[in-house]
């Protein structure tokens, strides 16, 4: 700040010195020559300082992906007989995508059916033997007390019954095993027809009809659900702390973030016409990137959005109350400081050291009675509140202040030089100008046509 003032005064002093020398030379010349060297008034553009509530928006980078995504891989081995779907088309859930030669799996199922039939017969046979053994035990148990049957015969009958029970259990287990093999064969046969697991777009196939497909091998195609479509984006952790975190956590909402809705800006700069909703926020800040992951869903009934596309996510993050704004091009940099130059009550420019906030695009008057989108900068006073600096210049209402949009620094330098020369007694010569040396005009954003007058 101090160094910047010194440099400005040095330049002013240089101009003043040149002006004084010019005045001395002018005393030796004719008056008309001195008037010729007199500096003409400078033309600078001004705009009233703006004060209004400003909705604050932030933009983050993200990409699109399906809410559901799947790599379609074969679960059986065989020759690919047919690709049913067209590459890149929307497929309904359950729709057939590929067909693998089912003949060997049909044979395996027939073999399993036969094995089940054999196992059932074995169970019936074991049941009959067990039933006969049980009846022998019952009959011998009545005769052994009367002495008609020996104790040994009764014991042998008991052992025989136990053996038939074990055989029956083995037969039933074999039956269950055969049934399980039958179900596996049925599932494998069903897997020869590969269907869409959900409704979505199936990408280009990676195989051709006639290829040998290996179970668990290469991906046949990929699918991505597309309506709604998922938006993954990241927000800097610092911004989460300063702008996005809600003051209290609402367990009914399930997220610690007031950002609920957002817009998507496509790669060509157009804004997608539907609004998305944030559905999930990570619970931690990534230690490597310092960002927090957000997940949103956005309707896509016309299928305009596709998985993998890069987008920008724009969301409202708050409202700046009674913000003071100037056109971004009105800011002047000097020694790491930013200044605005305003027109004082005496029609001279005055510099104010400011701190810059957010940049926003607003519809502003362009000087010809119309409005145009203009990049505006929210500013605050660096040394003291900006309103106090304006009051020191005699302005109680910030909206009455005119800010120099273009030519501010040069106007300030000339004003200081002119003031220094007049203080030194110079009345004419280079650098000497009228007490009101500036012509202030409103900036016009449009350029007049060169051919309009032809």
Long-range contacts (C-beta under 8 A, 24 or more apart in sequence): 1-335, 1-337, 1-353, 3-335, 4-334, 4-335, 4-337, 7-334, 7-335, 8-334, 8-412, 8-413, 8-416, 9-416, 11-413, 11-417, 12-413, 12-416, 12-417, 12-420, 13-420, 15-413, 15-414, 15-417, 15-420, 15-421, 15-431, 16-417, 16-420, 16-421, 16-424, 16-426, 16-431, 18-430, 18-431, 19-417, 19-421, 19-426, 19-429, 19-430, 19-431, 19-432, 20-421, 20-424, 20-426, 20-429, 22-429, 22-430, 22-431, 23-421, 23-426, 23-427, 23-428, 23-429, 23-432, 25-429, 26-428, 26-429, 34-428, 34-429, 35-428, 37-428, 37-429, 37-430, 38-428, 38-429, 38-430, 38-432, 38-433, 39-414, 39-418, 39-430, 39-431, 39-432, 39-433, 39-437, 40-433, 41-433, 41-434, 41-436, 41-437, 41-438, 41-439, 42-407, 42-410, 42-411, 42-414, 42-437, 42-438, 42-439, 43-407, 43-438, 43-439, 43-441, 44-349, 44-404, 44-405, 44-406, 44-407, 44-408, 44-410, 44-411, 44-438, 44-439, 44-440, 44-441, 45-367, 45-404, 45-405, 45-406, 45-407, 45-440, 45-441, 45-442, 45-443, 46-343, 46-402, 46-403, 46-404, 46-405, 46-440, 46-441, 46-442, 46-443, 47-326, 47-327, 47-330, 47-364, 47-365, 47-402, 47-403, 47-405, 47-442, 47-443, 48-399, 48-400, 48-401, 48-402, 48-403, 49-324, 49-325, 49-326, 49-342, 49-390, 49-398, 49-399, 49-401, 49-402, 49-403, 50-324, 50-325, 50-326, 50-362, 50-364, 50-376, 50-399, 51-322, 51-323, 51-324, 51-325, 51-398, 51-399, 52-322, 52-323, 52-325, 53-319, 53-320, 53-321, 53-322, 53-323, 54-319, 54-320, 54-323, 54-325, 54-358, 54-360, 54-362, 54-378, 55-316, 55-318, 55-319, 56-243, 56-316, 56-317, 56-318, 56-319, 56-320, 56-358, 56-360, 57-314, 57-315, 57-316, 57-317, 57-360, 58-235, 58-239, 58-243, 58-314, 58-315, 58-317, 59-265, 59-312, 59-313, 59-314, 60-233, 60-234, 60-235, 60-294, 60-312, 60-313, 60-315, 61-233, 61-234, 61-310, 61-311, 61-312, 61-313, 62-231, 62-232, 62-233, 62-234, 62-294, 62-310, 62-311, 62-312, 62-313, 63-231, 63-232, 63-233, 63-308, 63-309, 63-310, 63-311, 64-229, 64-230, 64-231, 64-232, 64-305, 64-306, 64-307, 64-308, 64-309, 64-311, 65-224, 65-229, 65-230, 65-232, 65-307, 65-308, 66-200, 66-223, 66-224, 66-225, 66-226, 66-229, 66-230, 66-307, 67-225, 67-228, 67-229, 67-230, 67-297, 68-197, 68-198, 68-200, 68-223, 68-224, 68-225, 69-222, 69-223, 69-224, 69-225, 69-307, 70-197, 70-198, 70-222, 70-223, 70-224, 71-219, 71-222, 72-97, 72-98, 72-194, 72-197, 72-202, 72-219, 72-220, 72-221, 72-222, 72-223, 73-216, 73-217, 73-218, 73-219, 73-220, 74-98, 74-100, 74-191, 74-194, 74-213, 74-214, 74-215, 74-216, 74-217, 74-220, 75-188, 75-191, 75-215, 75-216, 76-100, 76-105, 76-188, 76-191, 76-192, 76-213, 76-215, 77-212, 77-213, 77-214, 77-215, 78-102, 78-104, 78-105, 78-192, 78-212, 78-213, 79-210, 79-211, 79-212, 79-213, 80-207, 80-208, 80-209, 80-210, 80-211, 80-212, 80-213, 81-209, 82-209, 83-205, 83-207, 83-208, 83-209, 85-196, 85-202, 87-202, 87-203, 87-204, 87-205, 88-201, 88-202, 88-203, 88-204, 89-201, 89-202, 90-199, 90-200, 90-201, 90-226, 90-303, 91-196, 91-199, 91-200, 91-201, 91-202, 91-223, 92-196, 92-199, 93-196, 93-197, 93-198, 93-199, 94-195, 94-196, 95-195, 95-196, 96-193, 96-194, 96-195, 97-194, 97-195, 97-196, 97-202, 97-220, 97-221, 98-193, 98-194, 98-205, 98-207, 98-220, 99-192, 99-193, 99-194, 100-191, 100-192, 100-193, 100-194, 100-213, 101-192, 102-189, 102-192, 102-193, 105-185, 105-188, 105-189, 105-192, 106-189, 108-185, 108-188, 108-189, 109-182, 109-185, 109-186, 109-188, 109-189, 111-185, 112-178, 112-181, 112-182, 112-184, 112-185, 112-186, 113-182, 115-178, 115-181, 115-182, 116-175, 116-178, 116-179, 116-181, 116-182, 118-178, 119-171, 119-174, 119-175, 119-177, 119-178, 119-179, 120-175, 122-171, 122-174, 122-175, 123-168, 123-171, 123-172, 123-174, 123-175, 125-171, 126-164, 126-167, 126-168, 126-170, 126-171, 126-172, 127-168, 129-164, 129-167, 129-168, 130-161, 130-164, 130-165, 130-167, 130-168, 132-164, 133-157, 133-160, 133-161, 133-163, 133-164, 133-165, 134-161, 134-164, 136-160, 136-161, 137-161, 194-220, 196-223, 197-223, 198-223, 198-225, 199-225, 200-224, 200-225, 200-226, 201-226, 201-303, 201-306, 201-307, 224-307, 226-300, 226-303, 226-305, 226-306, 226-307, 227-299, 227-300, 227-301, 227-303, 228-297, 228-298, 228-299, 228-300, 229-297, 229-298, 229-300, 229-305, 229-307, 230-295, 230-296, 230-297, 231-262, 231-264, 231-276, 231-295, 231-296, 231-297, 231-298, 231-311, 231-313, 232-293, 232-294, 232-295, 233-293, 233-294, 233-296, 233-313, 234-286, 234-289, 234-291, 234-292, 234-293, 234-294, 235-291, 235-292, 235-294, 236-290, 236-291, 236-292, 237-285, 237-286, 237-290, 237-291, 237-292, 238-290, 239-317, 240-285, 240-292, 243-317, 243-318, 244-317, 255-280, 255-281, 256-281, 257-281, 257-294, 259-294, 259-315, 259-316, 259-317, 261-315, 261-316, 262-296, 262-313, 262-314, 262-315, 263-313, 263-314, 263-315, 264-298, 264-305, 264-311, 264-312, 264-313, 264-314, 265-311, 265-312, 265-313, 265-314, 266-309, 266-311, 267-309, 267-310, 267-311, 271-314, 272-298, 272-304, 272-305, 274-298, 274-299, 274-300, 276-313, 320-357, 320-358, 320-378, 323-357, 323-378, 324-378, 324-379, 324-380, 324-386, 324-398, 325-360, 325-362, 325-376, 325-377, 325-378, 325-379, 326-376, 326-377, 326-379, 326-403, 326-405, 327-364, 327-374, 327-375, 327-376, 327-377, 327-403, 327-405, 327-443, 328-359, 328-375, 328-376, 328-377, 329-375, 329-405, 329-406, 330-377, 330-403, 330-404, 330-405, 330-406, 330-408, 331-356, 331-377, 331-379, 332-408, 332-409, 334-409, 337-382, 338-379, 338-382, 339-408, 339-409, 340-379, 340-403, 340-404, 340-408, 341-403, 341-404, 341-408, 341-409, 341-411, 341-412, 342-390, 342-393, 342-401, 342-402, 342-403, 342-404, 343-401, 343-402, 343-403, 343-404, 343-438, 343-440, 344-393, 344-394, 345-393, 345-394, 347-436, 347-438, 348-415, 348-419, 348-438, 349-404, 349-408, 349-411, 349-412, 349-415, 349-438, 350-393, 350-412, 351-408, 351-412, 352-381, 352-386, 352-389, 352-390, 353-381, 353-382, 353-383, 354-379, 354-380, 354-381, 354-382, 354-386, 355-379, 355-380, 355-381, 355-382, 365-442, 366-442, 366-443, 366-444, 366-445, 366-446, 367-441, 367-442, 367-443, 367-444, 367-445, 368-444, 368-446, 372-445, 372-446, 374-445, 402-440, 404-440, 405-443, 406-443, 411-438
